[in-house]
Amino acid sequence: MKSILGSPLRRHIPELDGVRGLSILLVLLYHYWSYQGASPIGQPIGRLAGIGWCGVDVFFVLSGFLITSILLNTRTKPNYWWNFLVRRGLRIFPLYYAVLTAILLAGWIAGGGGGGEIK
């Protein structure tokens, strides 16, 4: 099967892993780099840290690209939209409910078991 771009369909694009890694590094630098000195290494890293917010934007662009390419490459299959939604749901909802349960339990434990008043 070929993708819409004419090249063979690949399930994993290793080049995007590098872009994803650089994005993570930029976001981490943005949040945690606090060096304010004048060292020849510290200043360029500080400049990179200043644009670290771009890493989040890159994540959104990569997600949009990957989701759109999945939809376009499977659009000729029967029930492609339904299959896409089911697969996304099976990937997202278990973690969502696990985190929601952990937060509710932590709140319940921190609040003394839920028997107190709301303050």
N, C-alpha and C positions, 0 to 999 in steps of 0.2 A: 504494500500500500504506500502511496506517496502522499506527502502533505500538500497543503494548498500552495506552498512555495516551490513545489516541483522537486524537492530533494526527498530522499527516502525518509519515511516517518521514523523518528527516534523517540523513545519514551523518556530518555534522560539526556539532558544537554549539559555536559560537564563544564562548559565555559560559563554557564550561568552560576555554577557553584562558586567560582572565583569572584564574580560580581557580588553575589550574596555575601561572601566572606568579607569583602572590602566594605560593604554596607554595614555589616555588623561592627567592624572595626571603627568606622566613622561614628556610629552611634555611641559606642563605648567611649571613644575619645571625647566626644561632645559632653557626655555626662560625668566623666571621671578625671579628665586631664585638668590639673590645677596649677601646673608649673608656670610661673610668671617671669622667670629669669631671662637672661640674654645669651644663653648657650647656643652654639651653632646648630645643635640638634633639637633643642627644646623649642626654638622659635618656629621652625617649619611644622613641627608636630602640633604646636599651638594653633597655627593657621589652619591646619587640617581639622583640628578639633572644632574650630569655629564654624565649619561648614558640615559638621556631623549630622545636622538635622536632615540633610539630603538623603541619608541612608534610609530613613523611613519612606521617603518618596520613591526611592529605588525599589524598595520592597513592594510597594503598591503597584508600580509599573510591571515588575516581574510577575506578580500574582495575576494581574490583568492579562499579560501576554500568555502565560501558561494556561489560564482558564479558557481564554478565547481560542487558543490553538487546539485545546482538547475538544471544545465544542465544534470548531470548524472541521477538524479531522474526523470526527465521528458523525457528522450530520447526515451522512447517507445511510447510516444503520437504522434499523427500525427501533423506535422508542429511545432514540439517543438522548432526548431531553430528560425523560424519566430516569434512565440509567445514570445520567450525570447527577441529577438531584439526589438519587438514592446513595450513590457513592460518596458524594460530598457530605450528606447527612451522617452516614456511617463513619466518616472520618472526623467530623466536627462535634457531633452531639455527645458521644461518650466522654470526651475530655471536658466539654462544657458542663455536663451534669456532675462529673467528678469534682471539678473546681467549685461549682455551686454548692455541692454537698459539703466540701471541706470548709468553705467560708461559713455556711450555716452552722456547722458543728463547732467551729472555732468561736463564733459569736455566742452560741449556746453555752459553751464551756466557760468563756470569759465572762458571761453574764450571770454565772452561778446556776446554770441549769434551767433558766427560763421561768423561775418562780417569782422573780422580783417585779417591781414596777418599772415602767418606762420613764426614764428621767429626761 
